[in-house]
Amino acid sequence: MVAPRHPAPRRLVSCLLTAATAWLLPLALSGGPTAAAAVPTAVQDTGDVSLAQGTSVGLHNTYNDTTAFPYLAQALDTGTSLVELDTWVDPITREWKVSHANPLGNGNNCVDASTAADLYRGGANKDLGSCLDDIRIWLAAHPSHAPIMVKLEMKAGFDATIGFGPTELDSLVQAHLGSDVYRPADLMAGYPTLDAAARANNWPKRSAVAGKVILEAIPGTFEMNNPFDTLWTDTEYAQHLAALQAAGHLGDAQIFPSVLGAASGDPRTRYPDASLRQWFVVFDGDAHAYVDGGIDTSWYDTNHYLLVMTDAQNVDPALSDTAPSVPDATARVAQLAAAHASFVSCDWTGLPSVLAEQLPRG
């Protein structure tokens, strides 16, 4: 699926973003404070199994559905174990923007909270650091919540030429999430590579990382369709991990790069630099392609790799994108857990009993 790529300067990406100034900035959200909803009780207690031996449910583009969730905290209140943040590098304001389609404006339900009460009041449309603050503050109020996957889609990739590379993103994550992050170095402890650590199931018990975050980064849609961008997020962050390890600073890394796209066999063979393949233990792709496409997903489970299956509704027979019945949605989550998904992603915003599910994997 992914053609070989080679490092190249990113200045052109910034130029393309700058040229987008004609785009309209999203309007700020408004609304009064609401009471924090109680997090639904998980269906099964999977705390005694490792992070790679359970299946959780998450929401696609959590930040962007301001109708269902005027505040990001309200999405977290559903019990979801995965949230997605689409991120852009803005060379003008020098911010990491969070927006679905506007590279020069924040369009989201993050409010830059300082306290738990702040999570449900104030103006929205804040930057990535503020979104991470909201997650950290919410987790502090819900320390027993299952570990949350924060999925970063780097819409136009990094731009290290202007100070927005993997090093700077690590620093931002560290500044706003601190010790709440489960890092690549935490998995690799005592093992020579991330791959070796994953295959040995060196992941912690899920109960040990309750109230914590694991971040994955995937290439973005703009990045992948930009003919001038030959160094995508996955490769660039893997190279970053290799450089940090060589320098003895792997602990600085905050993020797991993800192999994007369902494929048969070991999809890491797409990377021409074989030395980078050891840095990929998280995989992300379409549930329909995995389940209905004849792919042997047990390979991911056997090797204790994390597997994110998106668009759960599209597996045959297709369900409603947004509002299937609870029995149908519950059965679909169970089906994908049996098909070795670690995280099941959907847009079922009105089904908190489904979003809170925690199941054994496989």
Buried (B, 14 or more C-beta within 10 A) or exposed (E): EBEEBEEEEBEBBBEBBEEBEEEEEBEEBEEEEBEBBEBBEBBEEBBEBBBBBBBBBBBBBBBBBBEBBBBBBBBBBBBBBBBBBBBBBBBEEEBBBBBBBBBBBBBBBBBBBEEBEBBBEBEBBBBBBBBBBBBBBBBEBBEEBBBBBBBBBBBBBBBBBBEBBBBBBBEBBBEBBEEBBBBBBBBBEEBEBBBBBBBEEBBBBBBEBBBBBBBBBBBBBBBBEBEEBBBBBBBBBBBBBBBBBEEEEBEBBBBBBBBBBBBEEBBBEBBEEEEBBBBBBBBBBBBBBBBEBEBEBEBBBEBBBBBBBBBBBBBEEEBEBBEBEEEBBBBBBBBBBBBBBBBBBBBBBEBBBBBBBBBEBB
